[in-house]
Amino acid sequence: MYKRILIATDGSPLSEKAVESGLSLAGLTGASVVALKVVPRYPRSYFDGSLPVETAEVKRIEKQWGDAAQELVNKVKARGSDEGVSVKAVVTKSDLVAEAVIAAAKKHNCDLIVMASHGRKGLKRLLLGSETQHVLTHSHIPVLVLR
């Protein structure tokens, strides 16, 4: 059925459901998994009157975010190993989360994307956006969404 499943996670309790479901589905179908965490870049635009952040500090912060992301996907990999599922742990940097998810699914030849949706509606959705909705409407790869 599925050969390779991409599981997008952000470490939230809701995305934990996506990890759990994705690993279970992979175990049932014999698929391998790509566990993905997208890390944003540190904002480089400055507001009038704000103090610029030194390049070394930006690099330190981005490294900290990257290390935490790697730890997160490594935990998914360990869980997969415990369940007999082969998991590749992947961290990518991008400010365009949905586009990064779609690109990673294509790059790793995934035939299913599993991710969570916070189910925001109205003003919250307008202000915060919906990465899941973007993936659903722009990906040619099927998407399993958990709420």
Sequence and secondary structure as in RCSB ss.txt:
>XXXX:A:sequence
MYKRILIATDGSPLSEKAVESGLSLAGLTGASVVALKVVPRYPRSYFDGSLPVETAEVKRIEKQWGDAAQELVNK
VKARGSDEGVSVKAVVTKSDLVAEAVIAAAKKHNCDLIVMASHGRKGLKRLLLGSETQHVLTHSHIPVLVLR
>XXXX:A:secstr
  SEEEEE  SSHHHHHHHHHHHHHHHHHT EEEEEEEE        TT     HHHHHHHHHHHHHHHHHHHHH
HHHHHHHTT  EEEEEEE S HHHHHHHHHHHTT SEEEEE     HHHHHHH  HHHHHHHH SS EEEE 
